[in-house]
Amino acid sequence: MCLAVPAVILSRQDMLATVSVSGVTRQVSLMLLPEAQVGDYVLIHAGFAIQTIDAEEARRTLELFKELEKYEEFNG
């Protein structure tokens, strides 16, 4: 099973973007999504932006991740 994480693009230079995932920044490749722009929400997998999503979908997905964390802490 693969997992893609939502992130917002903070800046970009050529095919490299700086994104924020829940406040943590990292560099990702835009080679698979060259049309992505600063402010776009994208799904990140294995260091690549693979799909653009809307802000609401990103918010819902991150909320689900937080719920999973609570479950893991409870059952860990």
Backbone hydrogen bonds, N-H to C=O, Kabsch-Sander energy under -0.5 kcal/mol:
donor,donor_aa,acceptor,acceptor_aa,energy
5,V,44,I,-2.6
7,A,42,V,-2.3
8,V,20,S,-1.8
9,I,40,D,-2.5
10,L,8,V,-0.5
10,L,18,T,-3.2
11,S,18,T,-1.5
13,Q,16,L,-3.0
16,L,13,Q,-1.9
17,A,28,V,-2.9
18,T,11,S,-2.5
19,V,17,A,-0.6
19,V,26,R,-2.8
20,S,8,V,-2.2
21,V,24,V,-3.1
22,S,20,S,-0.6
24,V,21,V,-1.9
25,T,23,G,-0.5
26,R,19,V,-1.8
28,V,17,A,-2.6
29,S,47,G,-2.9
30,L,15,M,-3.2
33,L,30,L,-1.1
36,A,33,L,-2.0
39,G,9,I,-2.7
40,D,37,Q,-2.2
41,Y,53,I,-0.7
42,V,7,A,-3.0
43,L,51,Q,-2.7
44,I,5,V,-2.8
45,H,48,F,-2.6
48,F,45,H,-1.7
49,A,29,S,-2.6
50,I,43,L,-3.0
50,I,48,F,-0.6
51,Q,43,L,-0.8
53,I,41,Y,-2.7
58,A,54,D,-2.0
59,R,55,A,-2.5
60,R,56,E,-2.5
61,T,57,E,-2.3
62,L,58,A,-2.4
63,E,59,R,-2.2
64,L,60,R,-2.0
65,F,61,T,-2.0
66,K,62,L,-1.9
67,E,63,E,-2.1
68,L,64,L,-2.2
69,E,65,F,-2.1
70,K,66,K,-2.0
71,Y,67,E,-2.1
72,E,68,L,-2.5
73,E,69,E,-2.6
74,F,70,K,-2.3
75,N,71,Y,-2.3
76,G,72,E,-1.6
